[in-house]
Amino acid sequence: MTPIDPAGNHLLAAAEAEQALDRIIAALAGLAPEQVTAPCPLPGWTRGHVLAHVDVVGQALVRQVEAAARGRQLPFLDGGRSALEEAVNVGAGRTRAEHLTALRTLRDRHHASWPDDDDSLWVEPVEFRRGTVADVALAWWRETCVHLVDLDAGARAEEEWSPALSEHLIDFLSVRLPDGPEFVLDAPHERFSYTVAGDPDSAVQISGSLISLTTWLAGREIADLPAATHGGEPVDLPDLGPWPSALPPT
């Protein structure tokens, strides 16, 4: 089996992103105030950084949809990556109550902005990745579901990431694999296989469960790493490149 066209998942993406944001808000409401400033698994970040990142990126994405509804295209974020980093660092210092207010306001704004299932707005162009509103939904899916786990407040990738999201993440994150060899990402128990084009003579097969492949490719911790082989012999898993960003350096 090969993954279906990720662009066809935009309705599922919008629905699962809304559920994931609800889960983030519920998890935050269950934290003690001092737990919001505690470190999370992402190096150098606290839970507050995760929450601020979700808010800043969520605001940037929803304005893409709102602009498209008016027939306009706007930059993803004025000031680029440096502006994003500054906004996240500032927002990380919010209190739990301030984070809750921001994320609840964001949830309402997203809920009001997504088009109906058959609305032609889904195919309207946006500045973000030079895509469409459907691509914005996919990005919001990634942001909410991945950072729900990064919050380290009880949610685990194995329980939270649907097979559809895992397939989409593998497609999206396959650019992190190094150039050169052909890579075959194989989850035999789920009858899933994904090939990244390259030199077939130096092909590397990376095998595991669907969630282990996804979590490894996303750079998140997992107990059972996938296994890599070349010509039937074990080899090290390849080093991964950076997460693909929509923001150019400034």
Stockholm file with secondary structure:
# STOCKHOLM 1.0

chainA/1-250         MTPIDPAGNHLLAAAEAEQALDRIIAALAGLAPEQVTAPCPLPGWTRGHVLAHVDVVGQALVRQVEAAARGRQLPFLDGGRSALEEAVNVGAGRTRAEHLTALRTLRDRHHASWPDDDDSLWVEPVEFRRGTVADVALAWWRETCVHLVDLDAGARAEEEWSPALSEHLIDFLSVRLPDGPEFVLDAPHERFSYTVAGDPDSAVQISGSLISLTTWLAGREIADLPAATHGGEPVDLPDLGPWPSALPPT
#=GR chainA/1-250 SS CCCCCGGGGHHHHHHHHHHHHHHHHHHHHTSCGGGGGSBCSSTTCBHHHHHHHHHHHHHHHHHHHHHHHTTCCCCSSTTHHHHHHHHHHHHTTCCHHHHHHHHHHHHHHHHHHSCCTTCGGGGSBCSGGGCBHHHHHHHHHHHHHHHHHHTCSSCCHHHHSCHHHHHHHHHHHGGGSCSSEEEEEEEGGGTEEEEECSEEEEEEEEESCHHHHHHHHTTCCCSSCCEEEETTEEECCCCCCCCCCSSCCC
#=GC SS_cons         CCCCCGGGGHHHHHHHHHHHHHHHHHHHHTSCGGGGGSBCSSTTCBHHHHHHHHHHHHHHHHHHHHHHHTTCCCCSSTTHHHHHHHHHHHHTTCCHHHHHHHHHHHHHHHHHHSCCTTCGGGGSBCSGGGCBHHHHHHHHHHHHHHHHHHTCSSCCHHHHSCHHHHHHHHHHHGGGSCSSEEEEEEEGGGTEEEEECSEEEEEEEEESCHHHHHHHHTTCCCSSCCEEEETTEEECCCCCCCCCCSSCCC
//
